[in-house]
Every structure is written in C-alpha cells, then in structure tokens.
Amino acid sequence: MQLYALEYNSERENLIISEHGRHVQKLINHAITIEDRSKRQRFVESVVNLMHQMNPQTKNVAEYKERLWKHVFRISDYKLDVDAPDGVLITKPSEDKRVANLGYPKMEKRFRHYGRNVQELVRKALTMEIGEKRDAFVEIIGSYMKLAYRTWNREHYVNDEIIMADLRALSKGELVMSDDITFNNLKYTPPKPHNRGRNQGSKNRNNRNSNSRNSNNRNNNNRNRNRK
C-alpha cells in the first residue's frame, strides 16, 4: 500500500490573494510553465472564466472581470506573458511606492497600568528646570498615577511611597522629589445626564399654569365689572 505524505499549509507557499484559493494560484503558476503562447493564452482565459464562475453574484458587475485579470497578473508576480482584454491596463506597482511599516510606540511593560501618557509626562518633567513649577507638575503626575493605580487594582492599597517609588523608576532615578510631597486623591466624576427635554417639559407646564391663572384673573375682573 502506498502512503502519501500530508501537506500542511504552513509548508506551502503563501497565498497571494486568498479569496481565489490555492488551486487557482496553482493553475496560474502552471500557466507560466506553458511554452506555447497560444495555448497559454487560452489556458489563462479559462482560468479567468473559472474565477468568474466561483462568484456568480458578480456576473452583472462590469468591472469585476477587469479586476480578475489584474489579480491573475498579480498572483503570477507579473511573470505571465499573455494578452489582457482591450481596456484592461496591467501595470506592475513600483517597489518605491510601498508604505513602510509604522513603528509601534514602545513603553515600559512594568508600568503599563499607568498608560503611555504618564511616561511622556515624566519625560517632560525631566526637561523642566528645578523649582516650584516642576514640583507642582510632578505632584499632578503623581496624583493622576494614584488614581490610575486604584482604577487598575481596587483591592490593593496604594500610598504616596508606592507612587514616589514608581516615579523614580520611570525617570530612572533622575527625578528627585522632596520627602514631604503629597499626592491628592483625585476622583473620577462622570458627566451629568442631559436633561434638556425634562427641563423643557417643566418650562412648558409652568407656562401653561401661568396662562391659566392669567385667564382666570381676567374672567374674574369681567364679572366684577358686570355686577357694578
């Protein structure tokens, strides 16, 4: 009995366009190896028709077939020597136009619960001149760190000594603070609900009551005049 080795996707070449599947990619790679140009042309046209039949909901889309031809050339890495239909412009993208990967901002993993903005504020504090302004700025940073610490871990007790130690660690020992510095307990205050509709309804009721009282007063005055 002949045994066949299993082929895993991790061992195969990468899919260029996954929506068409691996078999279509293999057919296009096979078309590159066909030496006769007329046979290669007919073979690629059959592959494009097959790709079109795999998505029947797009039969009435005029631009879809043009898109398929561009995908065929892209899957072949523009090595396919065939003629595209009239009106289909095939251009190989320039490597210079590729956008470079954006770097992800680095932050100290140990103090991720404080957030990246706190680390930026600590760096800014290090650039300030030593004095009352810098001390006040550090006090604000420490107060916010205290709030963030309690939000991150409500069960753990936090005091000024813990915040001061973390500030020294974040500044790598460059941020010198006085021992009598205290960090205020900031509180998060959620925004008040918008009661515009309720207030407007109350105003309308008050206006109706006022109009009703004015109308009653006018009626009473008219009755008094008639009696006289």
Secondary structure, DSSP 8 states (H G I E B T S, - for coil): --------GGGS---SSGGGHHHHHHHHHHHHH---HHHHHHHHHHHHHHHHHT-GGGTT-TTHHHHHHHHHHHHTTT-------TT-------GGGS----------GGGGGG-HHHHHHHHHHHHS-SSHHHHHHHHHHHHHHHHHHHHH-TTS---HHHHHHHHHHHTTT-----TT---------------HHHHHHHHHHHHHHHHHHHHHHHHHHHHHHHH-
